[in-house]
Amino acid sequence: MSKFIRYEIEKTFCLSTLFLFRFEIMTVDVIPVLDFSKYQLDDPDSVSSKEFLDNLYQAMSEVGFFYIKNHGVSIELQQTALDTVKSFFKLPIEEKLKVELKNSPHFRGYSRLNAETTDYKQDNREQLDLGREYPALPIEGYKVYAHLRGPNQWPHQIPDFQKNVMELMEAMTKVGLTIIKAMAQVLQFDQDEFMSLFGEDYGVRCKLLRYPALNNPVDKPLAHGLGVGPHKDTGFLALLLQDDVGGLQVQMQDGRWVDADPIPNTFIVNIGEIFERLTKQTFVATTHRVINRPSANFIDRYSIPLFLAPALETTIPQVDVPTASRRNIISDVKQDQLLQDEIYGVNELLGYLRSHKTTADKWYYFDEQEKQWHRRPIV
């Protein structure tokens, strides 16, 4: 059996005179911790591999979130990346705005506090969006979602910024792709056929995030107290490196919210909406959110989530999973908020258009007659 974290807490905290969060968590086993070193990719039938795969199946079906330890990414690399992220967010706002997201039709760059919207609320966080490096495509002759590929905007004020962040992204991507291969085994899918969904142009997106403390006197988060509201991740699989501050919460299948507290030298992993579609909602992407916690010393939360997805052009099949059955799951994310087009790139583009309206209006337009989005011509 995998190791479990036990909680027995009742939390009540006032986010403002107008807003109150209250949730109770009884003593239950939640959010399993999986030992990644037990999985041997070249020997999936070994005793230790089978133990890992059994635990992975249980985590995917019962929670959709899990920690992994012994993942092989050094603590030094993790800390260097987090320190680099903190250095960026300490820059003056005018310096950060030199790489502002609205400059990029590929949705790469910096978003100031409250610039992104989730669940119809402005996020109490600032961020830098990154992805795999590609040259920009000509406007004509490509599907509109293909323009999500393109160059990053890298801040040049911080020495080794690109190097430090890219090294972590590459290391986390390697871990994530191995987990995806393990997921194929868990579901008894042909691994080669399963991985063909990704191809050479599989998607990698990364966010560098800062969540100010709820009582931060300078940034003054909005009264709803949400760093990011309830949502599911659009892609296939997400890995998260977080600092020791906390604030991430996961909605269990019965609707309760539980804390996903930091555990040193682990990544948190969760499945996304595309995996949910692939399995005909047999495995459901887990709803989660981040709250801005108050702090006596105004300590901010920093995290680095990395998102893996199929190539933009991929048609996502829907397959039966003979080893599992659907569950009745309660979620704060409504069905009409899910992105479930069969073409993955359509889902990813619609997600960005919905979350970043200023950038969307600058670079894209919706043709009412065709009922389709298009890139705006450059004037």
ABEGO torsion letter per residue (X at the ends): XBBBBBBBBBBBBBABAABBBBBBBBBBBBGBBBBAAABBAABAABAAAAAAAAAAAAAAAAAGBBBBBGAGBBAAAAAAAAAAAAAAAABBAAAAAAABAAABAAGBEBBBBGABBBGGBBBBBBBBBBBBBBBBBBABGBBAAAAABEBBBBBAABBGAAAAAAAAAAAAAAAAAAAAAAAAAAAGBBAAAAAAAAEAABBBBBBBBBBBBAABAAAGBBAAGBABBBBBBABABBBBBBBAAEGBBBBBAAGBBBBBBBBBGBBBBBBBAAAAAAAGGABBBBBBBBBBBBBAAGBBBBBBBBBBBBBAABBBBBBBBAABBBBBBBBABBAAABBABABAAAAAAAAAAAABAAAAAAABBBBAAAGBBBBBBBX
